[in-house]
């Protein structure tokens, strides 16, 4: 994707650092240090802030972090509500944001068996990346195909 030039409304590094400082949590730092990581930013707060950001690049980072959380099970998420947002917003989102939301949709379909059928239905109905050219031997990024392939691989173990 082409890089965009900064604008007068883009946050400065100092503003970003101040926002992150406002999300610091010493309890989080203690937990993270036990796992070899010294950050103290509450990633739940960061994920929520990023997803709500009007900049699609920042919002896509929030969706990528949501996918990570779903794979790792590190946070209690209201996954049906996440699907509601994807269903309502993904089709009209920018390309970059669609990719990130699509990854979250696929991750839900793969990682949350009780919501797999709903994730598949949303993917089919929205059709995002349905026609994406996919080389032979590769998995399509179209969420229903991606979900089906990953579930098949897990079942074959």
N, C-alpha and C positions, 0 to 999 in steps of 0.2 A: 504494500500500500504506500502511496506517496506520503512523504512526511509533510506536515503543515508547519508554516512559519508561526512563531509565537505572536500573540496579539496583545493589546493593552489590557484585555480582561483575563489573560492567563495568570495563574497564581505564580508568585515568586517562590524561589527556594525557601526563603525565610517563612513565607506564609504556609507552605507545605509542612515545613518542620514544626511550626507552631501548631498546626492541626494535628499532626502525629503526636506531639507532646501532650496535647489534650486528651489523647486516647491511651496514654501510658497507664499501666496498671501494675503495681509492684507485686501483687499476687501472681499475675501472669508471668512476670519476669522470673519469679521463683520456680514456677512450674517449667518454664522454658529452659532455664539454666540447668535443671535436672536432665534435660534432653539435649544438652550441648548447644543451646541457642541463647544468646543474651538479650534478645529483643523483649521489650516490655509493652509493646503496642497490643491492645486487645484486638485481635484479628476479627472477632465478631463485629465489633463497632466499626472497624475499618471496612469490612465487607459490606456492611449495611450502608455506610456513607458512600462508598464507591458505586454501588448499584444505583443509588438515588441521584448520582451526579448527572447533570444534563449533557456533559461531554461524553460522546459514545466511546471514546478511547478509555476514559476512566471507568465508565459503567461496564465496559467489557472486561476490565480487570476485576471488577466486583463479581461478575458472572464466572470468570475463571476461578476465582477464589471459592465461589460457591460450589463449583464442580469438585475442587480439591476437598472441600469439607465433606461433600457427599461420599467421595471415595474413601476418605480416612475416617469418617464417622466422628469427627472431632467436635461437633457442635450439634445441638438439638435444633433441627430445622422444621418448620411447618412446610413439609414437602408438597402437600396438596396446594398450599397457597403459592409456592414457587411455581408450580405448574399453571396455576391461574394467571400469574403474571406473564409467563412464557406464552400461554395461549392468547392472551389479550394483546401482547406487544411485539412478539417476534416478527410477525409477517411485515410490519411497517417499519421495523428498526433498520438502521444503517447496516451496510454489509458487515462491517467489523463486529458490530453488536449482535447481528444475527448469528455469526459464527460462534460467538461466546455463549449466547443463549441456547443455540443448537447443541453445543457440547454439554451444557447442563441438562437439557432435555434427554440426550442420549445417556448421560451418566445416571439420571434417575431411572430410565428404563432398564439399564444394566444392573444397577446397585440396589434398587428398591423393587423387589419382585411383586409386591402387592399393588404397585402403581404402574407396572410395566404396560398393561393393556391401555391405560389412559395415556401414557407417554407415546405409545405407538399410534394411538388414534389422533392425538394432537399433531404428531409428525406427519401422518398421512393427510390430515385435513389442511394443514398449513402448506405442506409441500416445499418447505424451505430446503434448498440444495438437492431437490429431487433429480434435477437434470445436470448436476455437477459432473463434469467428465472425470471418470475414475479409471485409471489404468488397470489392466488385467492383473489379478493377483493382489490387488489392494482393496481395502474396505471403503465403501462409499461413505461420505460424510452425511448422507441423507439419514436422519435419525432412525427411522424404522429399519433400514438396512443395517446400519451400524449396530443397533440394539440386537437385532436378530443374529448377526454374525458373532458378536461378543458372547451372547448367551449360549450359542451353539458351541463355541470354543470352550467355554467353562464346563458345559455339560459333558463334552467329550474328554475333558480334563487331560 
